[in-house]
Amino acid sequence: MTALIVANQTVIADAGRPKLLLHANPGAVIGPAEVAWCREKGAALTIIDLGPGTHFLPEDQPAAIAAALTQWLS
């Protein structure tokens, strides 16, 4: 488990690999502390707050997810 966490942190810090983090409030898996860590440590990382949402964001914010992906990919 530790190796997986370290590998994920390495990817987040990699400036050569663009990444997108979508999160919601209050969220279920990615809370304020995790978003703050990603803002501090993330390189080439775009972070988008989708608004209200909990565990299953595609049900809570489908239009916001589509808009965020469209914007990020363009």
Backbone as CSV, one residue per row, in Angstrom:
resi,resn,N_x,N_y,N_z,CA_x,CA_y,CA_z,C_x,C_y,C_z
1,MET,0.818,-1.195,0.000,0.000,0.000,0.000,0.861,1.259,0.000
2,THR,1.911,1.263,0.780,2.790,2.425,0.835,3.397,2.709,-0.529
3,ALA,3.800,1.681,-1.253,4.403,1.869,-2.576,3.416,2.526,-3.536
4,LEU,2.159,2.171,-3.450,1.131,2.763,-4.310,0.950,4.250,-3.999
5,ILE,0.926,4.589,-2.741,0.784,5.992,-2.335,1.973,6.805,-2.814
6,VAL,3.167,6.295,-2.623,4.374,6.991,-3.072,4.367,7.146,-4.589
7,ALA,3.951,6.115,-5.309,3.875,6.197,-6.775,2.877,7.271,-7.199
8,ASN,1.733,7.340,-6.547,0.746,8.369,-6.869,1.282,9.766,-6.582
9,GLN,1.969,9.931,-5.479,2.551,11.232,-5.143,3.602,11.633,-6.166
10,THR,4.354,10.687,-6.661,5.367,10.961,-7.682,4.713,11.442,-8.968
11,VAL,3.633,10.818,-9.350,2.913,11.231,-10.557,2.362,12.647,-10.382
12,ILE,1.789,12.940,-9.242,1.230,14.271,-8.996,2.316,15.337,-9.069
13,ALA,3.510,15.033,-8.619,4.607,15.998,-8.619,5.330,16.102,-9.955
14,ASP,5.038,15.224,-10.894,5.727,15.189,-12.187,5.273,16.347,-13.076
15,ALA,6.170,17.299,-13.318,5.836,18.475,-14.124,5.709,18.152,-15.603
16,GLY,6.202,17.017,-16.034,6.164,16.658,-17.438,4.899,15.935,-17.867
17,ARG,3.972,15.773,-16.962,2.755,15.020,-17.258,1.543,15.854,-16.828
18,PRO,0.798,16.427,-17.785,-0.382,17.213,-17.400,-1.431,16.332,-16.718
19,LYS,-2.050,16.899,-15.694,-3.032,16.150,-14.910,-4.228,17.041,-14.581
20,LEU,-5.358,16.407,-14.353,-6.583,17.114,-13.993,-7.162,16.467,-12.745
21,LEU,-7.466,17.300,-11.753,-8.123,16.839,-10.540,-9.480,17.524,-10.453
22,LEU,-10.535,16.731,-10.480,-11.885,17.242,-10.287,-12.311,16.870,-8.873
23,HIS,-12.851,17.841,-8.150,-13.320,17.547,-6.799,-14.608,18.315,-6.544
24,ALA,-15.326,17.908,-5.515,-16.587,18.540,-5.158,-16.605,18.815,-3.661
25,ASN,-17.624,19.530,-3.241,-17.765,19.881,-1.827,-19.067,19.323,-1.282
26,PRO,-19.082,18.562,-0.235,-17.958,18.316,0.643,-17.026,17.221,0.147
27,GLY,-17.435,16.489,-0.888,-16.609,15.388,-1.364,-16.714,14.192,-0.447
28,ALA,-16.199,13.077,-0.901,-16.220,11.874,-0.077,-14.834,11.264,0.019
29,VAL,-14.087,11.296,-1.066,-12.756,10.688,-1.102,-11.685,11.776,-1.042
30,ILE,-11.889,12.834,-1.794,-10.925,13.934,-1.846,-11.527,15.121,-1.108
31,GLY,-11.030,15.347,0.088,-11.525,16.439,0.923,-10.613,17.655,0.835
32,PRO,-10.899,18.672,1.619,-10.112,19.906,1.595,-8.620,19.697,1.859
33,ALA,-8.276,18.793,2.752,-6.854,18.560,3.054,-6.129,17.955,1.855
34,GLU,-6.778,17.034,1.154,-6.158,16.413,-0.020,-6.024,17.409,-1.162
35,VAL,-7.046,18.239,-1.353,-6.975,19.273,-2.401,-5.848,20.250,-2.083
36,ALA,-5.731,20.654,-0.831,-4.662,21.577,-0.431,-3.291,20.953,-0.690
37,TRP,-3.140,19.676,-0.366,-1.866,18.993,-0.609,-1.561,18.992,-2.107
38,CYS,-2.563,18.689,-2.919,-2.358,18.659,-4.370,-2.005,20.044,-4.908
39,ARG,-2.634,21.087,-4.373,-2.285,22.456,-4.800,-0.824,22.773,-4.483
40,GLU,-0.370,22.328,-3.325,1.005,22.602,-2.892,2.029,21.758,-3.652
41,LYS,1.752,20.486,-3.836,2.737,19.551,-4.387,2.578,19.277,-5.874
42,GLY,1.403,19.539,-6.406,1.115,19.172,-7.791,1.839,20.057,-8.788
43,ALA,2.377,19.436,-9.796,3.013,20.150,-10.900,2.244,19.788,-12.168
44,ALA,2.018,20.776,-13.019,1.236,20.568,-14.244,-0.132,19.987,-13.892
45,LEU,-0.671,20.438,-12.772,-1.940,19.926,-12.261,-2.978,21.029,-12.281
46,THR,-4.065,20.781,-12.998,-5.211,21.682,-12.996,-6.228,21.124,-12.020
47,ILE,-6.685,21.983,-11.107,-7.649,21.561,-10.101,-8.941,22.332,-10.315
48,ILE,-10.037,21.606,-10.457,-11.334,22.232,-10.702,-12.332,21.776,-9.650
49,ASP,-12.940,22.759,-8.996,-13.997,22.505,-8.022,-15.313,22.432,-8.788
50,LEU,-15.963,21.288,-8.730,-17.202,21.074,-9.467,-18.435,21.608,-8.752
51,GLY,-18.278,22.037,-7.508,-19.425,22.501,-6.740,-19.894,21.416,-5.778
52,PRO,-21.187,21.399,-5.473,-21.690,20.415,-4.509,-21.601,18.991,-5.036
53,GLY,-21.195,18.094,-4.176,-21.133,16.688,-4.562,-20.576,15.849,-3.440
54,THR,-20.874,14.572,-3.514,-20.364,13.659,-2.497,-19.666,12.489,-3.161
55,HIS,-20.186,11.313,-3.018,-19.459,10.117,-3.400,-19.443,9.838,-4.906
56,PHE,-20.552,9.991,-5.588,-20.608,9.609,-6.994,-20.811,10.854,-7.852
57,LEU,-19.718,11.528,-8.178,-19.789,12.819,-8.867,-20.462,12.779,-10.234
58,PRO,-20.343,11.692,-11.025,-21.057,11.689,-12.302,-22.575,11.835,-12.149
59,GLU,-23.116,11.410,-11.029,-24.544,11.623,-10.781,-24.807,13.020,-10.252
60,ASP,-23.900,13.539,-9.430,-24.091,14.848,-8.809,-23.816,16.007,-9.767
61,GLN,-22.809,15.867,-10.604,-22.355,16.990,-11.431,-21.983,16.570,-12.856
62,PRO,-22.857,15.901,-13.592,-22.469,15.440,-14.935,-22.117,16.578,-15.889
63,ALA,-22.886,17.648,-15.887,-22.614,18.765,-16.806,-21.311,19.471,-16.433
64,ALA,-21.050,19.635,-15.151,-19.814,20.288,-14.709,-18.593,19.457,-15.071
65,ILE,-18.707,18.139,-14.975,-17.600,17.255,-15.362,-17.336,17.376,-16.858
66,ALA,-18.390,17.335,-17.656,-18.229,17.456,-19.117,-17.599,18.793,-19.479
67,ALA,-18.044,19.866,-18.854,-17.494,21.191,-19.147,-16.024,21.279,-18.734
68,ALA,-15.693,20.725,-17.578,-14.307,20.761,-17.102,-13.392,19.971,-18.028
69,LEU,-13.822,18.793,-18.446,-13.013,17.984,-19.370,-12.845,18.668,-20.713
70,THR,-13.929,19.239,-21.236,-13.863,19.942,-22.518,-12.887,21.110,-22.442
71,GLN,-12.979,21.887,-21.370,-12.080,23.038,-21.194,-10.627,22.583,-21.052
72,TRP,-10.384,21.567,-20.260,-9.025,21.106,-19.996,-8.391,20.513,-21.249
73,LEU,-9.164,19.784,-22.030,-8.626,19.130,-23.214,-8.386,20.095,-24.385
74,SER,-9.006,21.269,-24.335,-8.845,22.199,-25.466,-7.619,23.061,-25.371
